[in-house]
Amino acid sequence: MGKRFRDKNWNKTNSTYTLGVSTIEFFSADVPSKLRGGRRDILFLNEANNINKEAFDELSVRTSKCTFIDYNPVGEFWAHELIGLPKTAYIHSTFMDAADLVDPAVIEDIVSRKDRDPNWWRIYGLGLTGKIKGLIHPDFEQIDMLPSGGREIYGLDFGYSQDPAALVKLNIIGDCLYAQELLYQTEMTNQKIAKYMELLGVRKHYDIIIADCAEPKSIAEIREFGFDIRPCAKGPDSVRVGIQKVNQYKQYWTKDSLNGIKEQRNYRWEENTDGKLTTKPIDDYSHLMDARRMAVFTMPEPKVIQRKVKKSAFSINFSNLSERSQLLLSIWTEKNLKTSVIGALWSSQNGHLYVQFELDFTAPIADDILSRATAKISEITNRQITSLKNFHIWGNEVFFDEWGGDLSTDFQRLGMHIRENEQYNEMGAVAMVSKMASAGTITIHDRCSALDDQLGLWRITGKPEEGFGYARALLSIVSTLYKSGKFVEKPKPLKEYSEVKQKAFKRIEDIKNKAGSEKPKNPEYGRHSWMI
């Protein structure tokens, strides 16, 4: 045992060694009485990959100071889950770190295996995690977060007591398959799964979830909560074909998908009694693998949707937000709301973020989207915003704006007093917006090319008399910005634009006169208030 070992300190009967006032005890971790027996200050586990997690837990809770774990990384096991945790240090070492203590003949033998057995050399020579025989999905990479765009779908594998319920979100872009683990937990009822998906932001009546067809009752129960959950396709060879389809893609997992990464590193083909690989996957490490495979194999073909896009007159950009807030807000809205953000403005004066959206709206989930958008934008920017309660619908197109229900109130919060004694304060509006334009926080998309449509919105506010001043404000703002050269497109001549403005004002007066005796209606629209 080395030159420093003293026979008189060794108790062969109890397998203990005394060193000064300390006692070192040697025992096998497969002896139950030793696991639940005495306590210790320091624990050292040798070849820990041959010890199960339950044994480690029993020993660890009876250790007061610290635990050392060593192993040759033949494959990933429970110790890998500890790496990176608080109060945990990871030390990577090889035989070369102790070359002066190792017999030269042993070193020569280790080095000679480099070319003969690359996997052996990887494990015992370089100290890197080895590749397990018969891996089904041997190659993948880790990423920080799911990219935006592409085709999104969810996969769900049911479980309860022994096996966990596993939910994965997939995003397919070209030949790349991106995955993020969302749920990996036992004791999950169907009601709990539905509630958890709702908290995660899985959209009801919109996002497609592919689940195990062997659980029709569970699928039916979750569908009652409003989710578009569908059974996976099944056939005599669907598992093998599904695996082949997954392997057609370059595979990625987000770094926070710890169980997904662990499963992919260990998911392999079964071996028969002769040690030869079969065409059947093992049951272990299969939960997220099955959820991903079912979703990829059953995923419906994409539908091509023809869109017509109506644009508002203004686009407020992200220049007043931090780069991190800009990035997170853009990514989240692109992915989860299927939108393009037209703009966002942060007002330091009143502590509100003003955002405008353009949305391809194909499902009856407007209220749900509004509430989730409000919560998410607040979370991302760490600032309180007013509610996203105004939206406008043209067929499949929805426009959101965050300015609130009373435009004059919101403009006042921005330091721009539109009214004074119920009279429109045009100079205040022009001065404030001109200042915004000069600072580069507002950009013109067009010169109100759909001016009549824009002004027509005031007919259906429910209180049309409140809209006339706002329409005039809009025209004054456009006129002022035109004169200051802030238009993106080449402006029209002053005379021509002046005629358009006069025509618009006349229309406003006509609307006002009509609204005097009856409340205007427009069955073409849903809920509206105003748009800028």
C-alpha positions in Angstrom: 0.0 0.0 0.0 3.0 2.3 -0.3 5.9 3.4 1.9 3.9 5.4 4.4 1.6 2.5 5.3 2.2 1.2 8.8 1.0 -2.3 9.6 0.4 -1.4 13.3 -2.2 1.1 12.3 -4.2 -1.3 10.2 -7.1 -3.3 11.8 -7.7 -6.1 9.4 -10.8 -7.4 11.3 -12.7 -4.0 11.1 -11.0 -2.8 7.9 -9.9 0.4 9.6 -6.7 2.4 9.5 -5.7 4.9 12.3 -3.8 8.0 11.3 -3.1 10.2 14.3 -6.5 11.0 15.9 -8.4 10.1 12.7 -9.8 6.7 11.7 -10.3 5.7 8.1 -12.9 2.9 7.5 -13.0 0.8 4.3 -16.2 -0.9 3.3 -18.3 -2.1 0.3 -21.2 0.1 -0.7 -23.3 -3.0 -1.5 -23.6 -3.8 2.3 -26.9 -2.3 3.4 -25.9 -2.2 7.1 -22.9 0.0 6.2 -25.0 2.4 4.3 -27.4 3.1 7.1 -24.8 2.7 9.9 -22.4 5.1 11.5 -21.7 8.7 10.6 -18.4 10.2 9.3 -16.8 13.6 8.7 -15.4 12.8 5.2 -16.6 10.3 2.6 -14.6 9.1 -0.4 -16.3 7.0 -3.1 -14.0 5.1 -5.3 -15.2 4.0 -8.8 -18.5 5.8 -8.0 -20.1 4.8 -11.3 -20.4 1.3 -9.9 -22.4 2.6 -7.0 -26.1 3.4 -7.4 -27.7 6.7 -6.6 -29.7 5.4 -3.6 -26.4 4.2 -1.9 -24.8 7.6 -2.5 -27.8 9.4 -0.9 -27.7 7.1 2.2 -24.0 7.8 2.7 -24.1 11.5 1.8 -26.7 12.4 4.4 -24.6 10.8 7.1 -21.5 12.8 6.1 -20.9 16.1 8.0 -18.1 17.8 6.1 -17.4 16.8 2.5 -17.6 14.0 -0.1 -15.0 13.0 -2.7 -16.2 11.0 -5.8 -13.8 9.5 -8.3 -14.6 7.4 -11.4 -13.5 6.5 -14.9 -16.1 8.1 -17.2 -17.2 5.0 -19.1 -20.6 6.6 -19.5 -22.7 9.3 -17.9 -24.3 8.4 -14.5 -25.8 10.2 -11.5 -22.6 12.0 -10.6 -22.8 14.1 -13.7 -26.0 15.7 -12.3 -23.9 17.1 -9.5 -21.4 19.0 -11.7 -22.1 22.7 -11.6 -24.2 22.7 -8.5 -23.4 25.1 -5.7 -20.7 23.9 -3.3 -19.6 21.3 -5.8 -16.1 21.4 -7.4 -15.2 19.3 -10.6 -11.6 18.3 -11.1 -10.6 16.6 -14.4 -7.4 14.6 -14.2 -5.6 11.9 -16.2 -2.8 9.4 -15.7 -0.3 12.1 -16.8 -1.2 14.2 -13.7 0.4 11.4 -11.6 3.0 10.2 -14.1 5.7 10.2 -11.4 3.7 7.7 -9.3 2.8 5.3 -12.1 5.0 2.5 -13.4 6.5 3.5 -16.8 5.3 0.2 -18.2 1.7 1.0 -17.3 2.0 4.4 -19.0 3.4 2.8 -22.1 0.5 0.3 -22.2 -2.1 3.1 -21.8 -0.5 5.2 -24.6 -0.3 2.1 -27.0 -4.1 1.8 -26.9 -4.7 5.3 -28.4 -4.9 4.0 -32.0 -6.1 0.4 -31.2 -9.2 1.4 -29.2 -10.2 5.1 -29.6 -13.1 4.8 -27.1 -10.9 3.2 -24.5 -8.3 5.9 -24.9 -11.0 8.6 -24.7 -12.1 7.2 -21.3 -8.9 6.0 -19.6 -6.4 8.1 -21.4 -8.1 11.5 -21.8 -10.5 11.1 -18.9 -13.5 12.1 -21.2 -16.9 10.5 -21.1 -17.0 7.5 -23.3 -19.5 6.6 -26.0 -21.7 3.7 -25.0 -22.1 0.7 -27.4 -25.2 0.8 -29.5 -26.3 4.4 -29.0 -29.4 5.2 -31.0 -28.7 8.9 -31.3 -25.0 9.2 -30.8 -24.5 12.8 -32.0 -26.0 16.0 -30.8 -25.0 19.5 -29.7 -26.1 21.8 -26.8 -27.4 25.3 -27.3 -28.4 28.1 -24.9 -32.0 28.5 -26.1 -34.4 27.4 -28.9 -34.0 29.6 -32.0 -37.0 31.5 -33.4 -38.9 30.6 -36.5 -39.3 27.1 -38.0 -42.0 24.5 -37.3 -43.0 24.1 -33.7 -44.6 21.1 -32.1 -44.7 19.4 -28.7 -44.3 15.7 -27.8 -45.8 14.1 -24.6 -45.0 10.7 -23.1 -47.3 9.7 -20.3 -46.0 8.3 -17.0 -47.0 8.2 -13.3 -45.5 6.3 -10.5 -42.3 4.7 -11.8 -41.9 6.5 -15.1 -42.0 10.3 -15.4 -44.4 12.2 -17.6 -42.1 13.8 -20.3 -42.9 16.9 -22.4 -40.6 18.3 -25.0 -40.9 21.3 -27.3 -39.4 20.9 -30.8 -38.5 23.5 -33.4 -37.5 22.2 -36.8 -35.6 24.6 -39.1 -34.3 23.0 -42.3 -32.4 19.9 -41.4 -31.9 20.9 -37.8 -34.1 19.5 -34.9 -34.0 21.7 -31.8 -35.5 20.3 -28.5 -36.2 21.7 -25.1 -37.3 19.6 -22.1 -40.3 21.2 -20.4 -41.5 18.5 -18.0 -39.9 15.4 -16.5 -41.7 14.4 -13.4 -43.6 11.4 -11.8 -46.9 11.6 -10.0 -48.4 13.9 -12.7 -52.1 13.4 -13.3 -53.6 14.5 -16.5 -55.1 17.6 -14.8 -51.7 18.5 -13.4 -50.1 18.1 -16.9 -52.7 20.4 -18.4 -52.2 23.0 -15.7 -48.5 22.8 -16.1 -48.7 23.2 -19.9 -50.9 26.3 -19.4 -48.3 27.8 -17.0 -45.5 27.0 -19.6 -47.4 29.0 -22.2 -48.5 26.2 -24.5 -51.3 27.8 -26.4 -54.8 26.3 -26.3 -56.5 25.6 -29.6 -53.3 26.4 -31.4 -50.1 24.5 -30.5 -50.1 20.9 -31.6 -49.1 18.3 -29.0 -48.4 14.7 -30.1 -49.0 12.1 -27.3 -48.7 8.3 -26.9 -51.7 6.7 -28.8 -51.7 3.9 -26.2 -53.3 6.4 -23.8 -56.6 7.6 -25.5 -58.3 8.3 -22.2 -55.5 10.6 -21.1 -55.5 12.4 -24.5 -59.2 12.9 -24.2 -59.0 14.4 -20.7 -56.3 16.8 -21.6 -58.2 17.8 -24.8 -61.1 18.9 -22.5 -58.8 21.6 -21.2 -58.6 23.2 -24.6 -55.3 21.8 -25.9 -54.9 20.5 -29.4 -53.5 17.2 -28.3 -53.4 14.3 -30.9 -52.4 10.6 -30.7 -49.2 9.6 -32.4 -49.1 7.6 -35.5 -48.7 3.9 -34.9 -47.8 1.0 -37.1 -45.9 -2.4 -37.0 -42.6 -0.7 -37.4 -43.3 2.9 -36.3 -40.7 3.0 -33.5 -37.8 2.1 -35.8 -39.0 4.3 -38.6 -39.5 7.2 -36.2 -36.0 6.8 -34.9 -34.7 6.8 -38.5 -36.7 10.0 -39.1 -35.2 11.7 -36.0 -31.7 10.7 -37.2 -32.2 12.5 -40.5 -31.8 15.7 -38.6 -28.9 17.4 -36.9 -30.0 17.2 -33.3 -29.8 19.9 -30.6 -30.8 20.2 -26.9 -31.0 23.3 -24.9 -28.4 23.3 -22.0 -31.2 23.3 -19.4 -32.6 20.0 -20.7 -30.7 17.9 -18.3 -32.8 14.8 -18.5 -33.0 15.1 -22.3 -29.2 15.2 -22.6 -28.8 12.3 -20.1 -31.3 10.2 -22.1 -29.7 10.9 -25.4 -26.3 9.9 -24.0 -27.6 6.6 -22.8 -30.5 5.6 -25.1 -29.3 2.5 -27.0 -30.3 -0.7 -28.6 -30.9 -3.8 -26.5 -28.3 -6.6 -26.6 -29.2 -10.3 -26.8 -27.7 -13.0 -24.7 -24.7 -13.2 -27.1 -24.0 -9.5 -26.7 -25.2 -8.6 -30.1 -27.4 -5.6 -30.7 -31.1 -6.0 -31.5 -33.5 -3.6 -33.2 -35.4 -2.9 -30.0 -34.5 0.2 -27.9 -34.0 -0.3 -24.1 -36.8 0.8 -21.8 -34.5 3.0 -19.7 -33.7 6.5 -20.8 -36.6 6.5 -23.2 -39.2 9.0 -22.0 -38.1 12.2 -23.7 -36.7 10.1 -26.5 -40.1 8.7 -27.1 -41.8 12.1 -26.8 -39.5 13.6 -29.4 -39.7 10.6 -31.7 -43.6 10.5 -31.6 -43.8 14.2 -32.4 -41.3 14.1 -35.3 -42.9 10.9 -36.8 -46.5 12.2 -36.5 -46.0 15.9 -37.3 -48.5 17.1 -39.9 -47.3 18.8 -43.0 -47.3 22.6 -42.8 -50.1 24.5 -44.3 -49.4 27.5 -46.5 -51.5 30.5 -45.4 -51.9 33.5 -47.7 -51.7 36.7 -45.7 -52.5 40.3 -46.4 -50.8 42.7 -44.0 -52.3 46.0 -43.0 -49.8 48.3 -41.4 -50.3 51.2 -39.0 -48.9 54.6 -39.7 -46.1 54.5 -37.1 -43.5 52.1 -35.9 -41.8 52.8 -32.6 -38.4 51.1 -32.3 -36.4 49.4 -29.5 -33.7 52.1 -29.2 -34.7 53.0 -25.6 -34.5 49.4 -24.3 -31.4 47.6 -23.3 -29.9 45.2 -25.9 -30.9 42.2 -23.7 -34.6 43.4 -23.4 -34.7 44.0 -27.2 -33.4 40.5 -27.9 -35.6 38.7 -25.4 -38.7 40.6 -26.4 -38.2 40.0 -30.1 -37.4 36.3 -29.6 -40.4 35.7 -27.3 -43.0 37.4 -29.4 -41.7 35.8 -32.6 -41.9 32.3 -31.0 -44.9 32.5 -28.8 -47.2 35.0 -30.3 -46.4 34.3 -33.9 -46.0 38.0 -34.4 -43.6 40.6 -35.7 -43.1 43.4 -33.2 -43.9 46.7 -35.0 -42.4 48.6 -32.1 -41.9 49.4 -28.4 -41.3 52.7 -26.6 -40.1 53.0 -23.0 -41.2 56.2 -21.3 -39.0 57.0 -18.3 -41.4 59.8 -17.3 -44.3 57.5 -16.4 -42.7 54.1 -16.1 -44.6 52.4 -18.9 -43.5 50.4 -21.9 -45.7 51.0 -25.0 -45.7 48.2 -27.6 -47.5 47.6 -30.8 -47.9 44.2 -32.5 -49.0 42.9 -35.9 -50.3 39.3 -35.6 -51.3 36.5 -37.9 -54.4 35.5 -36.0 -55.8 32.1 -36.8 -57.4 30.9 -33.5 -60.0 32.2 -31.0 -57.4 32.9 -28.3 -57.1 36.7 -28.3 -57.8 37.3 -24.6 -55.3 34.6 -23.6 -52.6 36.0 -25.8 -53.2 39.5 -24.4 -52.8 38.5 -20.8 -49.7 36.3 -21.5 -48.1 39.1 -23.7 -48.6 41.6 -20.9 -47.1 39.3 -18.3 -44.1 38.3 -20.4 -43.2 41.8 -21.5 -43.3 42.9 -17.9 -41.1 40.0 -16.9 -38.6 40.6 -19.7 -38.2 44.3 -19.2 -38.6 44.2 -15.4 -41.1 47.0 -15.7 -44.8 47.4 -15.1 -46.9 48.0 -18.3 -50.5 48.8 -18.8 -52.7 46.1 -20.2 -52.8 45.0 -23.8 -56.5 45.4 -24.1 -57.1 47.0 -27.5 -57.0 44.9 -30.7 -58.3 45.2 -34.2 -59.3 42.3 -36.5 -59.4 42.2 -40.3 -60.1 38.6 -41.3 -57.0 36.7 -40.1 -55.1 39.8 -39.2 -55.0 41.3 -35.7 -53.3 44.5 -34.5 -52.4 45.0 -30.9 -51.6 48.3 -29.2 -50.7 48.9 -25.6 -51.7 52.5 -25.1 -54.8 51.7 -23.0 -58.4 52.5 -23.3 -58.3 56.3 -23.2 -55.8 57.8 -25.6 -55.8 61.3 -24.0 -54.9 59.8 -20.6 -52.0 57.9 -22.0 -50.7 60.9 -23.9 -50.9 62.9 -20.8 -48.8 60.3 -19.0 -46.2 60.8 -21.7 -46.2 64.5 -20.9 -48.3 65.4 -23.9 -51.6 67.1 -23.1 -54.0 66.5 -25.9 -56.9 68.2 -24.2 -57.3 71.3 -22.2 -60.9 71.9 -21.0 -62.1 69.3 -23.5 -60.3 71.1 -26.3 -57.7 69.5 -28.4 -54.2 70.8 -27.7 -52.5 70.4 -31.1 -49.3 72.2 -30.3 -48.6 69.9 -27.4 -49.1 66.8 -29.5 -46.9 68.1 -32.4 -44.1 69.3 -30.0 -44.0 66.0 -28.2 -43.9 63.7 -31.2 -41.5 66.0 -33.1 -39.2 65.6 -30.1 -39.6 61.8 -30.3 -38.8 61.9 -34.0 -35.7 63.9 -33.5 -34.5 61.5 -30.9 -34.9 58.7 -33.3 -37.5 56.8 -31.2 -40.2 56.9 -33.8 -40.2 55.9 -37.5 -42.8 56.3 -40.2 -43.9 53.2 -42.1 -45.9 55.1 -44.6 -47.9 58.3 -45.0 -51.2 56.9 -43.9 -51.8 55.4 -47.4 -54.9 53.7 -45.9 -55.9 57.0 -44.4 -59.7 56.5 -44.8 -59.5 53.1 -43.1 -57.5 54.6 -40.3 -60.1 57.4 -39.7 -62.9 54.9 -40.1 -61.9 53.3 -36.9 -63.3 56.2 -34.9 -66.9 55.2 -35.9 -66.8 52.1 -33.8 -65.2 53.3 -30.6 -68.6 53.3 -28.8 -67.9 56.9 -28.0 -67.1 58.3 -31.4 -66.9 61.9 -30.2 -63.7 61.0 -28.3 -62.0 59.9 -31.5 -62.1 63.1 -33.5 -59.3 64.9 -31.6 -57.2 61.8 -31.8 -57.6 61.6 -35.6 -56.6 65.3 -35.9 -53.6 64.5 -33.7 -52.6 61.7 -36.0 -52.8 63.9 -39.0 -51.0 66.8 -37.3 -48.2 64.4 -36.3 -47.9 63.0 -39.8 -47.8 66.5 -41.2 -45.2 67.7 -38.7 -43.0 64.6 -39.3 -43.4 65.1 -43.0 -42.1 68.6 -42.8 -39.2 67.5 -40.6 -38.1 64.9 -43.2 -38.7 61.9 -41.0 -40.6 59.9 -43.5 -39.0 56.7 -44.7 -40.5 57.0 -48.2 -40.2 60.0 -50.4 -42.9 62.5 -49.3 -45.7 63.8 -51.4 -45.6 67.5 -52.4 -46.9 69.8 -49.6 -49.9 70.9 -51.7 -51.1 67.4 -52.4 -50.7 66.4 -48.7 -52.5 69.5 -47.5 -55.5 68.5 -49.7 -55.5 65.0 -48.2 -55.5 66.5 -44.7 -58.4 68.9 -45.5 -60.4 66.0 -46.9 -59.8 64.0 -43.8 -60.9 66.8 -41.5 -64.1 67.2 -43.5 -64.8 63.5 -43.1 -64.2 63.8 -39.3 -66.9 66.5 -39.2 -69.3 64.4 -41.2 -68.8 61.4 -38.8 -69.3 63.7 -35.8 -72.6 65.0 -37.1 -73.8 61.5 -37.8 -72.8 60.3 -34.4 -74.9 63.0 -32.7 -78.2 61.0 -32.8 -77.3 57.3 -33.0 -74.5 55.1 -31.8 -72.5 53.9 -34.8 -72.1 50.2 -35.4 -69.8 48.2 -37.7 -70.4 44.4 -37.7 -67.3 43.8 -39.7 -65.0 44.5 -36.7 -64.5 42.8 -33.4 -63.6 44.8 -30.3 -61.8 48.1 -31.1 -60.8 51.3 -29.6 -58.1 53.1 -31.7 -54.9 52.5 -33.6 -51.9 54.7 -34.2 
